[in-house]
Amino acid sequence: MRSYPRNSPQAATRILALAMLADGHQCPSELALLERLEVHAQLGLSRAELHAVVHTFCEDLMAVSTGMCWADLAQVRPDPLRQVLAEVDDPALQCLVMELCISLVEADRYLTDTESVVLAAALLQWGLPRQAPLTVPASAKDQGLAYAGHRAA
């Protein structure tokens, strides 16, 4: 897997890509949220550059996982996850990336175990305070969120 300069917009974008792809697919609501929040501008990239980093990350995942199906790629492995997270060590950038990751994984109103693993790993590795629940409490279920295989009605 390739690396990016520490605290670069590309390193931050790759973490967002990891969060978006952790559930095994990119859903239209996540892509729409990227546009609505103008994530590219928040990170200092053009739209094309942001999408190029996401595309390159997908290529990297497929290159290191020969013979696996796409759903298997969503199984987050500890060493690559630590490597990707280590490329962002600026506290302000970590907070921005975490806020964006949480927004992206919530975009489809469905939180999977693998998305939770990515968020929890970032919180732990970066030493950030736990800012948002990684499991969905009953109050969130009332708002239509679902967790780990149980889609909300």
N, C-alpha and C positions, 0 to 999 in steps of 0.2 A: 504494500500500500504506500502510495507516495505521501510525502509530508509537505507542509506549507510553512512559511516563516511564522515564528511565534507571534501571536496576537494580530495576525493579518486578517483582513476581511475574508479571505479564502478559508483560513483555519476555522473562523467562526461559522462560516456558511456550511462547512462540512459537518459540524456538530448539528446544525439545524437539519441537514439532509439525513443524518443518522436518526434523529428524533422522528422525522417524517416517515422514514422507511422502516423504522423498527417494527411496525405492525405488518410488514410484508408488502405494502402497497402505498402508493401516493394517491390520496383521494382528491377529488375536485375541490372540496371545501378547504383543504390545506393549501392548494395552489391559489385559490381565490384569496385566502387570507394573506399569503405572501404578497400578492398584488395590493390588496386593500391597505395593509400596514406599510407598504413600500419598504419592505425589508431590505431590498437591495440598496436603497438610499441610506437607511439607518446604518448599514454596514460599510458604506462607502464604495459600492459596486454599481455597475450598470445592470439592468435587467438581464442582458445577455451574459454578463460575467457570472452573475448569481446562478443562472440556469446551467451554465457551462460547468461550474463547480459541482452542482448536484449531479449532472450527467457523468462527470469524471468520477465522482464517488461511486456511482452505480457500477461503472466499468471496473473500478478497483475491487469492489465487492465480488463481482463476477469472476475477476481474474484470480483472486485468492481462494475461490470456492469452486474449483473445477468439478463438474459432475453433480453439483447440487442444484435443486430446483429453487425458484425464487423464494418460496416460503421458508426454505432452510436458511437462506441468507439473512432472514430477519432474526435468527437466533444470535443475539449479541454475544460475542466472545470477549472475555475480560481483557486480554492483552491489547488487541486493537482498540478497544474502547478506551482504555487508559492512555494509549498513544494519541488518539484523536483529541481527547480531553486535555492532555498535557500541553497541546499547542496553544491553548488559551490560558494564560495565567494572570492577565491584568484583571483586577477585581471588578472594575467598572464594566469591562467587556464581558466578563463572566456573568454579571447580573443581567445585562442586556440579553445575552444569549439564552440564559435560563428563562427569562420572561417570554422571549420569543418561542422557545421550545415548548413551554407550558401552553402557550396560546395555540401552537400548531398541533400538539397532540390532543388538545381539547376541541379542535375545529370540527372533527367529525362526530363529536359528542359520544365518543367511545374510547375508553382507555384500556389498552391491552397490557398484559404482563410485561412484554418486551419494551413497551414505551415506558412503563414504570421503572424498569431496570436502568434504562438510559438516564432518566431524570434522577433517580436515586444515586446512581454512580457519579453523576456530575455534582450533585449536592455534596456527596461525601468527599470526592477527590478535591473539589474546590473549597471545601470548608464553608459552604454557604449555609445560612440558616434555612431551615425547611420552611419555604414561603407558601407552599400550596400543598394540599393533600395529594398523596400518590395513590390513595385508594378513594373510591367514591363513597362519601357518607350518604346516609339516608336523605338528607336535605338536598343533595345534588341529584339523587335519583328522582326526587320530586320535580326537578328542573329538566328531566329528560336525558340525563347522562347515563351511560351504561359502563360496565366494567367487566373485563375478562370473560368475554364470551356471552354475556347476557345483554343483548341490545334492548334499549328502552323502547317502550311501545309508543 
